[in-house]
């Protein structure tokens, strides 16, 4: 049953594999609908800043050597501190993931209370794994064929086949995404084709 309806702030989770074009899809949505878009990677960067929830915990865990001259956590130094250390990476993720989720939930609650937006879209690679089906009204899967994704990653990021294989092995497969998501956007082709799918889905909402 479609849970997306006018008259309320709908919460939509956006997920999909690397190279599927989630940013492109969200760019279109942001330009054409009355919404707010939350990128979990941006939130993860924000909450590592001084004064935000994860800062003190990460500095206590990793030590002050991960700080830059400005007293903020240096991303390069932090990456070096956890490189090839699965135990440390797990500890860092145990700090970051709950803090990201709490931060996003606070934004969602604020927007729902205001009631000014039709949508809040939340993009996260681990949307399904982190239980966003309990937070969002619907989960949407941005799909692109593996061949398309490989070509995009080579062209836009210069990734090798070996690196792409390593990333794909760690991500959910197509069947799992489809099992957990209520709507699939086939983004293998042009933006116009994807936009038409989105507009049909959201036909009850007025474009900007």
matplotlib code that plots the C-alpha trace (Angstrom):
import matplotlib.pyplot as plt

x = [0.0, 1.3, 2.0, 3.0, 0.1, -0.5, -1.2, 1.7, 5.5, 6.4, 9.7, 11.3, 14.5, 16.7, 19.2, 21.0, 24.4, 27.5, 27.3, 23.5, 23.2, 21.5, 22.9, 21.5, 18.1, 18.1, 19.3, 16.2, 13.9, 15.4, 14.8, 11.3, 9.6, 8.9, 11.4, 14.5, 17.3, 19.5, 22.7, 23.9, 27.6, 27.2, 25.6, 28.5, 31.0, 29.0, 28.7, 32.5, 33.0, 33.8, 30.6, 28.7, 27.8, 30.5, 33.5, 34.5, 33.9, 36.1, 38.9, 38.8, 38.9, 41.5, 43.6, 44.4, 46.8, 43.8, 43.2, 44.3, 45.8, 42.3, 41.4, 38.9, 39.2, 41.3, 39.7, 43.1, 44.5, 41.4, 41.5, 45.2, 44.3, 41.8, 43.5, 43.6, 42.3, 38.9, 38.4, 39.0, 36.8, 34.0, 34.4, 34.3, 31.2, 29.6, 30.0, 29.1, 26.0, 23.9, 24.9, 24.0, 20.6, 19.8, 20.7, 18.6, 15.6, 15.8, 15.7, 12.7, 10.8, 11.5, 10.2, 7.2, 6.3, 6.7, 4.6, 5.9, 7.4, 5.8, 8.9, 12.1, 14.4, 17.1, 19.9, 22.1, 24.1, 23.1, 19.5, 18.2, 20.8, 20.2, 16.5, 15.1, 12.1, 10.9, 11.5, 10.5, 7.1, 8.7, 12.1, 13.1, 15.7, 17.7, 18.7, 21.2, 22.5, 25.9, 27.5, 26.2, 27.4, 30.9, 31.1, 30.1, 32.5, 35.4, 34.4, 33.6, 35.9, 38.6, 38.0, 39.8, 37.9, 39.5, 38.3, 34.8, 34.7, 35.8, 33.0, 30.3, 31.1, 30.5, 27.1, 23.6, 22.6, 19.8, 17.3, 17.7, 17.3, 14.0, 12.8, 13.0, 12.0, 8.5, 9.5, 12.3, 13.7, 15.5, 18.3, 20.2, 19.3, 18.8, 17.8, 14.7, 13.6, 14.2, 12.4, 9.4, 9.2, 9.5, 6.8, 4.4, 5.0, 4.4, 1.7, -0.5, 2.1, 2.6, 6.0, 7.9]
y = [0.0, 3.4, 5.4, 8.6, 11.1, 14.8, 16.8, 15.4, 15.4, 12.1, 10.5, 8.7, 6.6, 6.5, 3.7, 1.8, 0.4, 2.5, 4.0, 3.7, 7.5, 8.3, 11.8, 12.5, 11.3, 13.4, 16.4, 16.2, 15.6, 18.6, 20.9, 19.8, 19.0, 20.7, 18.7, 18.6, 16.1, 14.7, 12.9, 10.6, 11.1, 14.8, 14.2, 11.8, 14.6, 17.2, 15.2, 14.7, 18.5, 20.0, 20.6, 17.8, 14.4, 12.1, 14.5, 13.7, 10.0, 9.7, 11.8, 9.7, 6.5, 7.5, 10.0, 13.7, 12.7, 12.6, 16.4, 19.1, 22.4, 23.9, 21.3, 19.5, 15.9, 15.6, 13.1, 11.9, 11.4, 9.5, 7.3, 6.5, 5.6, 3.0, 1.7, -2.1, -2.2, -3.9, -3.8, 0.0, 0.5, -1.4, 0.8, 4.0, 2.8, 1.9, 5.6, 7.1, 5.0, 5.6, 9.3, 9.7, 8.0, 10.1, 13.3, 12.4, 11.4, 14.8, 16.6, 14.4, 15.1, 18.9, 18.9, 16.8, 19.3, 22.2, 20.5, 22.9, 20.2, 17.5, 15.3, 14.6, 12.4, 10.5, 9.0, 6.4, 3.4, 1.4, 2.4, -1.1, -2.4, 0.5, -0.1, 3.0, 1.0, 1.8, 5.5, 6.2, 5.9, 4.2, 3.1, 3.7, 1.7, 3.5, 0.7, 0.6, -2.5, -3.7, -2.9, 0.7, 1.1, -0.2, 2.2, 5.2, 4.4, 4.1, 7.3, 9.5, 8.2, 6.3, 3.1, -0.1, -3.4, -4.7, -1.8, -2.0, -5.8, -5.2, -2.6, -4.6, -7.7, -5.7, -4.2, -5.7, -7.5, -6.5, -9.0, -7.7, -4.1, -5.0, -7.1, -4.2, -1.3, -0.3, 1.6, 1.0, 3.7, 2.2, 4.7, 2.7, 5.2, 8.9, 11.3, 12.1, 8.4, 8.4, 11.7, 10.3, 7.4, 9.7, 12.1, 9.2, 8.0, 11.5, 12.6, 13.7, 16.3, 19.6, 20.2, 23.4]
z = [0.0, -0.9, 2.3, 0.5, 0.5, 0.3, 3.5, 5.5, 5.6, 4.0, 4.9, 2.1, 2.4, -0.7, -1.2, -3.9, -4.8, -5.6, -9.1, -9.3, -9.5, -6.2, -6.3, -9.8, -8.8, -5.6, -7.5, -9.7, -6.8, -4.9, -7.8, -8.6, -5.3, -1.9, 0.1, 2.2, 1.4, 4.0, 3.0, 5.7, 4.7, 5.2, 8.6, 9.5, 8.7, 10.6, 13.8, 13.9, 14.4, 17.7, 19.7, 18.0, 19.5, 18.2, 18.5, 22.1, 21.8, 18.7, 20.2, 23.3, 21.2, 18.6, 20.6, 20.0, 17.2, 14.8, 15.3, 12.9, 13.8, 14.2, 16.8, 14.5, 13.5, 10.4, 8.0, 6.6, 10.1, 11.2, 8.1, 8.9, 12.5, 11.4, 8.3, 8.2, 11.8, 11.6, 15.4, 15.5, 12.4, 14.2, 17.3, 15.2, 13.4, 16.8, 17.6, 14.3, 13.2, 16.3, 16.3, 12.6, 13.1, 16.2, 14.3, 11.3, 13.5, 15.2, 11.8, 10.7, 13.9, 13.5, 9.9, 10.7, 13.5, 11.2, 8.5, 5.7, 3.4, 1.4, 1.8, 3.7, 1.6, 3.5, 1.5, 3.2, 1.9, 5.0, 5.0, 5.2, 7.6, 10.0, 10.2, 8.3, 7.4, 10.9, 10.5, 6.9, 5.3, 2.3, 1.1, -2.5, -4.4, -7.1, -9.5, -12.3, -14.1, -12.9, -16.3, -16.1, -12.6, -13.5, -16.5, -14.3, -11.6, -14.1, -15.9, -12.9, -10.2, -12.1, -10.2, -11.3, -11.8, -8.7, -6.5, -8.0, -7.3, -3.7, -3.2, -4.8, -2.7, 0.4, -0.7, -0.6, -3.8, -6.1, -4.7, -1.1, -2.1, -4.0, -1.1, 1.4, -0.8, -1.9, -5.0, -7.6, -9.9, -12.9, -13.3, -15.9, -18.7, -19.0, -16.3, -18.3, -18.0, -14.3, -13.8, -15.6, -13.1, -10.2, -11.5, -12.1, -8.6, -7.1, -9.5, -6.6, -5.6, -7.4, -9.0, -7.9]

ax = plt.figure().add_subplot(projection="3d")
ax.plot(x, y, z, "-o")
ax.set_aspect("equal")
plt.show()
